[in-house]
Amino acid sequence: MNFLNLLKNFRDDESGAVTVDWVVLAAAIVLLGSVVLAAIRTATGTLAQNIATAIGKVNVE
């Protein structure tokens, strides 16, 4: 087998293509999850501060 045939076989081999697809898909899901969690964390922190301010303004007699 000469080097040219070896290169052609390597180019035509698709055995690892599915693995690459799953790795890319998993990375995209992790990235999207991180973005969503960051947005939720910021929003809940602001909401907690607003609630604390509102409770602090309540006057109990």
N, C-alpha and C positions, 0 to 999 in steps of 0.2 A: 504494500500500500504506500503510495507516494504521499508527499506532503500536501499536494493539491486536493487529493481525495479526502485526506484527513480534515482539511479546512472545510470542504463541502459538507461532510458529515456533521461537523461541529455546528455549522450554520443552520443546517436543516433539523437538528435535534431540538425538540420542544419539550423535553421531559421536565424541565424546571420552570416553565412558563407559568403554570398554574400556581406554583409556590410564590413566585414573584407577585402575581396578581393578588393573592391573599395577604401577603405582607404589606403591599401598598394599601389595600382596603382596610386592614387592621390599623395601620398608621393613621389613615384618614379618620377612622372612627375615634381613635384616642385623641387626636388633635381637636376634632369637633367637640368631644366630651369635655376637654380641658377649657375650650372657649366658653361653652355653656356654663360650666361650673364657675368660671371666673365672673361671668355676668351675674349669675345668681348670688354669688358671694357678695359682690358689690351692692346689689339691690337689697339683700337681706340686712346688710350692715347699715345701710341708710334707713331702712324701715325700722330697725331696732333703735337707732338714734332718735327718730321721729317719735316713736312710742315712748321712749324714756323722757323726752322733752315734754310730751303731752301729759304724762303721769306726773312729772315734776311740777307742772302748773296747776294741778288739781289741789284745791284747798279743802281739807277735811276739818270740820269743826267739831 
